[in-house]
Amino acid sequence: MTIEQDLHSRSESKCELCGMDTHLDVVEVPPVALVRVENCILACATCRNQIDASDTMEIDHWRCLNDSMWNPNPAVQVMAWRLLKQLEGEGWAQSALDMMYLDEETQVWAASGIEEETESDSKDSNGATLNAGDSVTLIKDLEVKGAGFTAKRGTMVKNISLTDNPKHIEGRVNGTRIVLLTAFLKRA
């Protein structure tokens, strides 16, 4: 089977973002080294055009992301997350982002697609700028290697320190000073 045939089978010949069943085509979810079913989605012409020209996004069309963000396929989750990030100024989109859960590997993939647009400032998982001394909350359980514990989701980390890498901050969890990825934090 071809990639397109596999995607039609996976999506039941519907756009994996909005559910339309016409003018469907394969869309690669970057970064893509080798095109495979796992890093592609099937999208309709309306979704493709708006993904390619994000300055002409029809905000109401993307309310479909409230459903597609729960798709079990990581490529669909990544595309939904990226689109919601572009729309995060809309209340409904910010609410969807707050509810959305991505496993660690998928979160890194999703964030890698928007890295070119970020400045050197540290930003949390919702794009809010982090400053030294801020408090943040963990948005997922994180195993702390070498310390023998798991930092639980919802843990508050107070008085953070910034590092040279804008994707990392330092903070104290369970009395241990550790480096945390900003992709797994939300400013408190």
C-alpha positions in Angstrom: 0.0 0.0 0.0 1.1 3.6 -0.6 1.2 6.2 2.2 -1.9 7.8 0.8 -3.8 4.5 0.8 -2.6 3.8 4.4 -3.8 7.3 5.5 -7.2 6.8 3.8 -7.5 3.5 5.7 -6.5 5.1 9.0 -8.8 8.1 8.7 -11.7 6.3 7.0 -11.1 8.7 4.0 -11.8 11.9 6.1 -9.7 14.9 6.9 -7.9 14.0 10.2 -8.4 17.6 11.3 -11.9 18.7 10.4 -13.6 15.5 9.2 -14.4 16.6 5.6 -14.4 13.9 3.0 -13.5 15.7 -0.2 -10.2 17.0 -1.8 -8.0 15.0 0.6 -4.2 14.9 0.3 -1.2 13.9 2.3 0.4 16.5 4.5 3.8 15.9 6.0 4.2 17.0 9.7 7.7 18.5 9.9 10.4 17.9 10.6 10.5 14.9 8.3 13.7 13.1 7.4 11.9 10.2 5.7 8.2 10.4 4.6 6.3 7.6 6.4 2.7 7.1 7.4 3.6 7.9 11.0 4.7 11.5 10.2 1.9 12.4 7.8 -1.8 13.2 8.0 -4.6 13.3 5.5 -6.1 16.8 5.2 -8.7 18.5 3.1 -8.0 21.5 0.8 -9.4 23.9 3.3 -7.2 22.8 6.1 -4.1 22.5 3.8 -4.6 26.0 2.5 -4.9 27.5 5.9 -1.9 25.5 7.3 0.2 26.8 4.4 -1.0 30.4 4.7 -1.5 30.8 8.4 -2.2 34.6 8.0 -5.5 33.7 6.4 -6.7 31.3 9.1 -10.5 31.1 9.5 -10.7 30.9 13.3 -14.2 29.3 13.4 -13.1 26.5 11.0 -10.4 25.4 13.5 -13.0 24.7 16.3 -12.8 21.2 14.9 -9.5 20.9 16.7 -11.5 20.4 19.9 -12.2 16.9 18.5 -9.1 16.2 16.5 -6.7 17.0 19.3 -7.9 13.7 20.9 -6.9 11.6 17.9 -4.7 8.7 19.0 -2.3 9.3 16.1 0.8 11.4 17.2 1.0 13.2 13.8 -2.6 14.5 14.1 -1.9 15.5 17.8 1.2 17.4 16.7 -0.6 19.3 14.0 -3.6 20.1 16.3 -1.2 21.3 19.0 0.7 23.6 16.5 -2.5 25.0 15.1 -3.9 25.6 18.6 -0.6 27.4 19.5 -1.2 29.7 16.6 -4.7 30.4 17.8 -3.9 30.6 21.5 -5.2 34.2 21.7 -8.7 32.8 21.3 -10.2 31.7 24.6 -11.4 28.3 23.3 -8.0 27.5 21.8 -6.2 28.3 25.0 -8.7 26.1 26.9 -8.1 23.3 24.5 -4.3 23.7 24.9 -4.6 23.6 28.6 -6.6 20.3 28.4 -4.4 18.7 25.7 -1.9 16.0 26.8 1.0 14.9 24.7 3.5 12.2 25.7 7.1 13.4 26.0 8.2 12.4 22.6 5.2 13.9 20.9 5.6 17.1 22.9 9.2 17.5 21.7 8.1 16.8 18.1 5.3 19.4 18.3 7.6 22.0 19.8 10.3 21.4 17.3 8.1 22.6 14.5 7.8 26.0 16.0 11.3 26.5 17.3 12.3 28.7 14.4 9.7 31.3 15.5 10.8 31.5 19.2 13.2 34.1 20.5 15.9 33.4 23.0 13.4 33.9 25.8 12.3 30.9 27.8 8.6 30.1 27.3 6.4 27.6 29.0 4.3 25.0 27.2 1.6 27.6 26.4 4.1 30.1 25.1 4.1 32.4 28.1 7.5 34.0 28.8 9.3 32.7 31.9 11.4 35.0 34.0 13.9 34.2 36.8 12.0 34.0 40.1 8.7 32.8 38.5 6.7 29.9 39.8 5.8 27.1 37.4 3.6 23.9 37.5 4.5 20.6 36.0 2.0 19.5 33.4 3.1 15.8 33.4 4.8 13.3 35.7 8.6 13.5 35.1 11.0 10.8 36.2 14.1 12.4 37.7 17.0 10.2 36.7 19.7 9.9 39.3 17.6 11.2 42.1 15.3 8.2 42.4 11.9 9.9 42.4 9.2 11.1 40.0 8.2 14.7 40.0 4.4 14.5 39.9 2.1 16.5 37.6 0.7 19.5 39.3 3.9 20.0 41.4 4.7 23.7 41.9 8.3 24.8 41.4 8.9 28.2 42.9 11.7 30.7 42.3 13.0 29.2 39.1 16.3 30.1 37.5 16.9 30.5 33.8 19.7 28.8 31.9 21.7 29.6 28.8 19.3 27.2 26.9 15.8 28.8 26.5 14.3 25.3 26.6 15.6 24.6 30.1 15.0 26.1 33.6 16.4 25.1 37.0 14.2 24.7 40.0 14.0 22.8 43.3 11.7 19.7 43.4 11.5 17.5 46.5 14.5 19.4 47.9 16.6 18.6 44.8 17.8 21.2 42.3 17.1 19.9 38.8 16.9 21.1 35.2 13.4 21.0 33.7 12.3 21.2 30.1 10.1 24.3 29.6 7.8 22.2 27.3 6.5 20.4 30.4 5.8 23.5 32.5 3.0 26.0 32.8 3.6 29.4 34.4 1.7 29.5 37.7 
